[in-house]
Amino acid sequence: MALMVPNAAALAALLVLVLALQLQVRVVEESYLLATHGDAYRRYAARVGRFVPGLGRRADNPSAIKNSSSDTASRATPTG
């Protein structure tokens, strides 16, 4: 019952949870995806948010966003 009411222990647990989630995503998952998918993941990450689509991501290279949209369009059209 004590953790149902906002208190110092609940706040500390929330901060630890958020920190652990951030570390897992930034250190483990993103480096794995970058090593596995390379530039395709870099372009994807430049145009979407880390946790909320469209929020929290800045393009390191603004042309990456423009190039990625034309890249997806070229993949969507059949070539045969």
N, C-alpha and C positions, 0 to 999 in steps of 0.2 A: 504494500500500500504506500510505503514511503516514496517509492520512485514514481508514483503516479502524480505527485504534487511537485511542481517545479522547486528544485533545491540545488545546492552546490554539487551534490553527487550526480544528479541527473544531468546537470550542465556539463560536468567534467566527462561523463560517459558520452554525451553527444559530441563533444569536441574530439575525443579520442576516436570515435566512429568516423567522423568526417575526415580527420587526418589520415586514418588508415585507408579509407576509400580513395582519397586523393593520391596517396603514395602508391597504392596498388595500380591505379589507372595510369598515372604519370610514369612511374618507374618500370613496372612490369609489362603492362599491356601495350602501351604506346611504343615502347622500344621493340617489343616483339613484332607488332604490326608493321613498324617501319622497316625492320630487318627482313620481314617476310614479303611485304608488298612494295617497298621502296617508294618511288615517286608517286605511284598511284595513291598510296595512303597519305603521303604528304599533301597532295592536291585535295583529297577528300577532307583531311583534317583542317585545311585552310578555309574550307567553305561551310563546315558545320561546327556546332558547339560541342564541347566535351561532354556535358551532361544534358543540356537543353539545346535542341536544334537551333542554330542561328545565334546563340548567345555564348559569349566567352571565348571566341576564337578570333584572332587577328591573323590576317594573311602576312607571312613574312615577306612575301613577294606578291604585290597586288596583281601582277599578271597571271599568277597561278590560278586565281579565281576565274578570270576571263578564259584562260586556256582550258581549264577543266570543263567548263560548260560546252565548249566546242568539241572537246574530246568525248564527252558523253553523247553528244549529238552524232558524232561520226560513228560511234559504236552502235548506236540504236538503228542506223539505217542498214538494211540488208546489202550484202556485197556479192550478190551472185545471181 
